[in-house]
């Protein structure tokens, strides 16, 4: 996990549900390269073609509502989203994102300080999101250590693999 995450901003509104992140018709796709072609297909049609690794999503309240499917954060990880920063998250999406190694930062008021294309800096340990384009910022409570550890490892599966390897009982990678 990077302590400082910087990237170009893509903005979304409130109540972005998992079907807007990746439509349910793609739930049979398991190949990340194919999945990433369809991320935000309706909500941000240009995203899949123009997003760069490390770009940051900034959204309003209740980001990731809807189903508990992991395809939504999997598609975002496949395309290389650096972080998702929102006024608030649906709890299950928040945990799925963290478990897959995507920083999910809840920072009330963040959507109001960003426009599409701005440049953002997320300071994970300081608890600050800065709009470098407009010289504005909001604070957030830093994530607890156990969640930072998951992000540092690259997600829950990688963390468990490392712990098992340290004990000499590592499972084989798929």
LINKA-V42303 format. One record per residue. N is the residue number from 1. RES is the residue in one small letter. SS is DSSP state (H for helix, E for strand, - for the rest). Layout:
n=N res=RES ss=SS
n=N res=RES ss=SS
This chain:
n=1 res=x ss=-
n=2 res=x ss=-
n=3 res=x ss=-
n=4 res=x ss=E
n=5 res=x ss=E
n=6 res=x ss=E
n=7 res=x ss=E
n=8 res=x ss=E
n=9 res=x ss=E
n=10 res=x ss=E
n=11 res=x ss=E
n=12 res=x ss=-
n=13 res=x ss=-
n=14 res=x ss=-
n=15 res=x ss=-
n=16 res=x ss=-
n=17 res=x ss=E
n=18 res=x ss=H
n=19 res=x ss=H
n=20 res=x ss=H
n=21 res=x ss=H
n=22 res=x ss=-
n=23 res=x ss=-
n=24 res=x ss=H
n=25 res=x ss=H
n=26 res=x ss=H
n=27 res=x ss=-
n=28 res=x ss=-
n=29 res=x ss=-
n=30 res=x ss=-
n=31 res=x ss=-
n=32 res=x ss=H
n=33 res=x ss=H
n=34 res=x ss=H
n=35 res=x ss=H
n=36 res=x ss=H
n=37 res=x ss=H
n=38 res=x ss=H
n=39 res=x ss=-
n=40 res=x ss=-
n=41 res=x ss=-
n=42 res=x ss=-
n=43 res=x ss=-
n=44 res=x ss=-
n=45 res=x ss=-
n=46 res=x ss=-
n=47 res=x ss=H
n=48 res=x ss=H
n=49 res=x ss=H
n=50 res=x ss=H
n=51 res=x ss=-
n=52 res=x ss=-
n=53 res=x ss=-
n=54 res=x ss=-
n=55 res=x ss=-
n=56 res=x ss=E
n=57 res=x ss=E
n=58 res=x ss=E
n=59 res=x ss=E
n=60 res=x ss=-
n=61 res=x ss=-
n=62 res=x ss=-
n=63 res=x ss=E
n=64 res=x ss=-
n=65 res=x ss=E
n=66 res=x ss=-
n=67 res=x ss=-
n=68 res=x ss=-
n=69 res=x ss=-
n=70 res=x ss=-
n=71 res=x ss=H
n=72 res=x ss=H
n=73 res=x ss=H
n=74 res=x ss=H
n=75 res=x ss=H
n=76 res=x ss=H
n=77 res=x ss=H
n=78 res=x ss=H
n=79 res=x ss=H
n=80 res=x ss=-
n=81 res=x ss=-
n=82 res=x ss=-
n=83 res=x ss=E
n=84 res=x ss=E
n=85 res=x ss=E
n=86 res=x ss=E
n=87 res=x ss=-
n=88 res=x ss=-
n=89 res=x ss=E
n=90 res=x ss=-
n=91 res=x ss=H
n=92 res=x ss=H
n=93 res=x ss=H
n=94 res=x ss=H
n=95 res=x ss=H
n=96 res=x ss=H
n=97 res=x ss=H
n=98 res=x ss=H
n=99 res=x ss=H
n=100 res=x ss=-
n=101 res=x ss=-
n=102 res=x ss=-
n=103 res=x ss=E
n=104 res=x ss=E
n=105 res=x ss=E
n=106 res=x ss=E
n=107 res=x ss=-
n=108 res=x ss=-
n=109 res=x ss=-
n=110 res=x ss=-
n=111 res=x ss=H
n=112 res=x ss=H
n=113 res=x ss=H
n=114 res=x ss=-
n=115 res=x ss=-
n=116 res=x ss=-
n=117 res=x ss=-
n=118 res=x ss=-
n=119 res=x ss=E
n=120 res=x ss=E
n=121 res=x ss=E
n=122 res=x ss=E
n=123 res=x ss=E
n=124 res=x ss=-
n=125 res=x ss=-
n=126 res=x ss=-
n=127 res=x ss=-
n=128 res=x ss=E
n=129 res=x ss=E
n=130 res=x ss=E
n=131 res=x ss=E
n=132 res=x ss=-
n=133 res=x ss=-
n=134 res=x ss=-
n=135 res=x ss=-
n=136 res=x ss=E
n=137 res=x ss=E
n=138 res=x ss=E
n=139 res=x ss=E
n=140 res=x ss=-
n=141 res=x ss=-
n=142 res=x ss=-
n=143 res=x ss=-
n=144 res=x ss=-
n=145 res=x ss=H
n=146 res=x ss=H
n=147 res=x ss=H
n=148 res=x ss=H
n=149 res=x ss=H
n=150 res=x ss=H
n=151 res=x ss=H
n=152 res=x ss=H
n=153 res=x ss=H
n=154 res=x ss=-
n=155 res=x ss=-
n=156 res=x ss=H
n=157 res=x ss=H
n=158 res=x ss=H
n=159 res=x ss=H
n=160 res=x ss=H
n=161 res=x ss=H
n=162 res=x ss=H
n=163 res=x ss=H
n=164 res=x ss=H
n=165 res=x ss=H
n=166 res=x ss=H
n=167 res=x ss=H
n=168 res=x ss=-
n=169 res=x ss=-
n=170 res=x ss=-
n=171 res=x ss=-
n=172 res=x ss=-
n=173 res=x ss=-
n=174 res=x ss=-
